[in-house]
Amino acid sequence: VGLTGPCGPDTEMFMWIGKEKPEGIPNENPKWVEVWNDVFIQYYKSPEGKFNPLEQRNVDTGMGLERILTILQKKQSSYQTDIFYDLYQEIRKEIRGEITPVRDHKIRIFLDHSRASFFLINDGVLPGKNERESVLRRLIKNATDHLTILFQDYEHLKVFPWWKKSISHFEKVYRGRYVFKDNIIEIIETELNKYGETTKSPEIIKHVTEGISTDEDFDKKIVESQLAKFQPGINLSIFLKSQSLTSLPSVTAGTVAFEAKSTLGFPVEETYKIAEKKLGQEFDRDQAEKIRNIWQTEHQKVSRI
């Protein structure tokens, strides 16, 4: 509840999604998925930290439509239900190579972010720099970035047709229940065109290019500065070894990709294209993505705090 407010004990219900016999408990085994949560609101927490009984009590219950569908349709996640499944499968079929857990995660992010973007725009939110407008802008950019990484041979703006397919899919899913405005896809396209201008900025391209190198001392400084920000006091060599990272130029490229995306809005895939051109066979995309995801996770932790 935080410092003050209504609160009480809760009970959580979980579903076992494994094919084998259920075992362990939820905080130890990820095959237990929470599907329902009930909070029995019976106290008010005062600024002094006392829990005073409330005259009126209630149950605060949360069980989303997708959780219900996941159970009723006997699926392992909401992305396998008919809210998402057709589009999910269509993207999977178009991706070249193996569908790794990382790639599967990127598909899910696009499905989630694109739908959220459509609902936000439908409710009157437009992409911008402040508050909810900036949230929408980040959703659109992030969803697009994950698509460009999935389809490695695509230019940034060429993934736009998947946005068209996405809104068409969700129009069918919500037909008779929810109507999307006609201008939504135009707003998405305008935002992607603005985003595309960032990818062509000579200043940003120069900055990113200069950050990617095969100079060991230079690379160490780049990665160490990021490590000092998120995990101060940790030795670089020990850190790299603990994460099974063996290509320092690739680790540097992934670090530059994270910084360019988080501070300048420069797409990750564009950084990787520069790295591939500059480093050649020395560039290991998997290692670059691994370190980028590490920094992204650390960044999210700081943001939550």
C-alpha positions in Angstrom: 0.0 0.0 0.0 3.0 2.3 0.4 3.0 4.9 3.3 -0.7 5.2 3.9 -4.0 3.9 2.5 -6.6 1.0 2.6 -5.0 -2.4 2.7 -5.3 -6.0 4.0 -4.3 -9.6 3.5 -4.5 -11.1 0.1 -4.7 -14.5 -1.6 -3.2 -15.4 -5.0 -4.3 -18.2 -7.2 -2.0 -19.9 -9.7 -2.2 -22.2 -12.7 0.3 -24.9 -13.5 1.2 -24.6 -17.2 3.7 -27.5 -17.3 2.8 -30.9 -19.0 4.3 -32.9 -16.1 2.8 -33.2 -12.6 2.7 -29.9 -10.7 5.6 -29.4 -8.3 7.2 -26.8 -6.1 5.7 -23.4 -5.3 5.2 -20.2 -7.4 8.2 -18.2 -6.3 10.5 -21.2 -7.1 9.0 -22.6 -10.2 8.0 -20.3 -13.2 5.5 -22.9 -14.5 3.2 -21.6 -11.8 1.5 -18.6 -13.4 -0.6 -16.2 -11.3 -4.2 -15.9 -12.7 -6.1 -14.2 -9.9 -5.4 -12.0 -6.9 -7.8 -10.9 -4.1 -7.0 -8.3 -1.5 -9.3 -8.2 1.5 -9.4 -4.5 2.3 -10.1 -4.2 6.0 -7.5 -1.8 7.4 -6.3 1.8 6.8 -2.6 2.3 7.3 -1.9 5.6 9.0 1.1 7.8 8.5 2.4 6.4 11.8 2.3 2.9 10.4 -0.7 1.7 12.4 -3.3 -0.5 10.8 -6.8 0.7 11.9 -9.9 -1.4 11.1 -12.2 0.0 8.4 -15.9 0.4 9.0 -16.6 -0.6 5.4 -14.6 -3.6 4.0 -14.4 -4.9 0.5 -12.5 -7.3 -1.7 -10.3 -5.8 -4.4 -10.1 -8.5 -7.0 -8.1 -8.6 -10.2 -8.5 -11.2 -13.0 -8.0 -10.0 -16.5 -9.8 -11.2 -19.6 -6.6 -12.7 -21.0 -6.0 -14.7 -17.8 -9.5 -16.1 -18.0 -9.0 -17.0 -21.7 -5.7 -18.6 -21.0 -7.4 -21.0 -18.5 -10.5 -21.7 -20.6 -8.6 -22.3 -23.8 -6.0 -24.4 -21.9 -3.0 -22.4 -23.1 0.4 -21.6 -21.5 0.2 -17.9 -22.0 -2.3 -15.2 -23.2 -0.3 -14.9 -26.5 -1.6 -18.4 -27.4 -5.2 -17.3 -27.0 -7.3 -16.1 -29.9 -6.7 -12.4 -28.9 -3.2 -12.6 -30.2 -2.6 -16.0 -31.8 -3.3 -15.5 -35.5 -1.0 -12.4 -35.8 1.6 -14.2 -33.5 1.7 -17.1 -35.9 1.9 -14.9 -39.0 5.0 -13.1 -37.6 6.6 -16.4 -36.6 6.2 -17.8 -40.1 7.9 -14.8 -41.7 11.0 -14.8 -39.4 14.0 -16.5 -40.9 15.8 -19.0 -38.8 15.0 -20.6 -35.4 12.4 -19.0 -33.1 14.6 -18.6 -30.0 13.1 -17.5 -26.6 14.6 -14.0 -27.3 12.9 -13.8 -30.7 9.6 -15.1 -29.3 9.8 -12.4 -26.6 10.3 -9.7 -29.2 7.2 -10.9 -31.1 5.2 -10.7 -27.8 6.5 -7.1 -27.2 5.2 -6.0 -30.6 1.8 -7.6 -30.1 1.5 -6.0 -26.7 2.8 -2.6 -27.6 1.0 -2.2 -30.8 -2.4 -3.0 -29.2 -1.7 -0.6 -26.3 -0.8 2.1 -28.9 -4.0 1.6 -30.8 -6.1 1.9 -27.6 -4.2 5.0 -26.4 -4.6 6.8 -29.7 -8.3 5.8 -29.8 -8.7 7.4 -26.4 -7.2 10.7 -27.6 -3.5 10.4 -26.8 -1.0 11.5 -29.4 2.7 10.8 -29.5 4.7 13.6 -27.9 7.4 14.6 -25.4 5.5 14.8 -22.1 3.8 12.3 -19.7 1.3 10.0 -21.4 2.2 11.3 -24.8 5.9 10.2 -24.2 4.7 6.8 -23.1 2.9 6.3 -26.3 5.9 7.5 -28.3 8.1 5.0 -26.5 5.6 2.2 -27.1 5.6 2.8 -30.8 9.4 3.1 -31.0 10.1 0.1 -28.9 7.6 -2.1 -30.8 9.2 -1.0 -34.1 12.7 -1.6 -32.9 11.9 -5.2 -31.9 10.4 -5.8 -35.4 13.5 -4.4 -37.1 15.7 -6.8 -35.0 13.4 -9.7 -35.8 13.6 -8.9 -39.5 17.3 -8.2 -39.8 17.2 -7.5 -43.5 14.5 -4.9 -43.3 15.1 -1.1 -43.2 13.6 0.7 -40.3 10.4 2.0 -42.0 9.8 -1.2 -44.0 8.3 -2.9 -40.9 5.3 -0.5 -41.1 3.1 -3.0 -42.9 3.2 -5.1 -39.8 1.5 -2.2 -38.0 -1.2 -2.3 -40.6 -1.6 -6.1 -40.2 -1.7 -5.6 -36.4 -4.6 -3.1 -36.4 -6.4 -5.2 -38.9 -6.0 -8.2 -36.6 -7.3 -6.4 -33.5 -10.2 -4.9 -35.4 -11.3 -8.5 -36.1 -10.7 -9.6 -32.5 -12.8 -6.7 -31.0 -15.4 -6.5 -33.8 -18.8 -5.8 -32.3 -17.2 -4.7 -29.0 -14.9 -1.9 -29.8 -14.4 0.4 -32.8 -11.0 1.8 -33.7 -10.8 5.2 -35.4 -9.8 5.4 -39.0 -6.8 7.8 -38.5 -4.9 5.5 -36.0 -2.6 4.0 -38.6 -1.9 7.4 -40.2 -0.7 8.6 -36.8 1.5 5.6 -36.4 3.0 6.2 -39.9 3.6 9.9 -39.1 5.4 8.9 -35.9 7.5 6.3 -37.7 8.5 8.9 -40.3 9.7 11.2 -37.6 11.6 8.3 -36.0 13.1 7.5 -39.4 14.6 11.0 -39.5 16.6 10.2 -36.4 18.1 7.2 -38.1 19.4 9.5 -40.9 20.9 12.2 -38.6 24.6 12.7 -39.6 25.5 13.8 -36.1 24.0 10.8 -34.4 25.4 8.4 -37.0 28.9 9.9 -36.5 28.5 9.6 -32.7 27.5 6.0 -32.9 30.2 5.1 -35.4 32.9 6.6 -33.3 31.7 4.6 -30.2 32.3 1.3 -32.0 35.9 0.1 -32.3 38.4 -2.7 -32.0 40.7 -0.7 -29.7 40.8 -2.7 -26.5 41.5 0.2 -24.2 38.8 2.4 -25.8 36.3 -0.5 -25.5 37.1 -1.1 -21.9 36.4 2.6 -21.1 33.1 2.5 -22.8 31.9 -0.7 -21.0 33.4 0.3 -17.7 31.6 3.6 -17.6 28.3 1.8 -18.0 29.3 -0.8 -15.4 30.2 2.0 -13.0 26.7 3.5 -13.5 24.8 0.3 -12.7 27.1 -2.0 -10.8 29.8 0.2 -9.2 32.9 -1.6 -7.8 32.6 -4.7 -10.0 35.7 -5.6 -12.0 35.1 -5.6 -15.7 37.0 -8.8 -16.5 35.1 -10.6 -13.7 31.8 -9.2 -14.9 32.4 -10.3 -18.5 33.4 -13.8 -17.5 30.3 -14.1 -15.2 28.1 -13.3 -18.1 30.0 -15.5 -20.6 30.8 -12.5 -22.7 34.0 -13.1 -24.8 33.9 -10.5 -27.6 34.8 -7.1 -26.2 34.1 -5.2 -29.5 30.6 -6.8 -29.6 30.0 -5.9 -25.9 31.0 -2.4 -26.7 28.6 -2.3 -29.7 25.8 -3.5 -27.5 26.6 -0.9 -24.9 26.6 1.8 -27.5 23.3 0.5 -28.9 21.8 0.8 -25.4 23.0 4.3 -24.8 22.1 5.6 -28.3 18.6 4.2 -27.9 18.0 5.4 -24.4 19.4 8.9 -24.8 19.1 9.7 -28.5 16.2 7.5 -29.6 18.5 5.9 -32.2 17.2 2.4 -33.2 19.2 -0.6 -31.9 19.1 -2.3 -35.3 20.7 0.8 -36.9 23.6 0.6 -34.4 24.0 -3.1 -35.2 24.2 -2.3 -39.0 27.0 0.2 -38.3 28.7 -2.4 -36.1 28.5 -5.1 -38.8 30.0 -2.8 -41.3 32.8 -1.5 -39.1 33.7 -4.7 -37.2 32.9 -7.4 -39.9 33.3 -10.9 -38.6 34.4 -9.6 -35.2 30.8 -8.5 -34.5 28.7 -11.1 -32.6 25.1 -9.9 -32.6 24.0 -12.3 -29.9 26.6 -11.0 -27.4 25.8 -7.4 -28.3 22.1 -8.1 -27.6 22.9 -9.9 -24.4 24.8 -7.0 -22.9 22.2 -4.5 -24.2 19.5 -6.5 -22.4 21.6 -6.5 -19.2 21.9 -2.7 -19.3 18.2 -2.3 -20.2 17.3 -4.4 -17.2 19.5 -2.4 -14.9 18.1 0.8 -16.3 14.6 -0.4 -15.6 15.5 -1.2 -12.0 16.7 2.4 -11.5 13.6 3.8 -13.2 11.4 1.8 -10.8 13.2 3.1 -7.8 
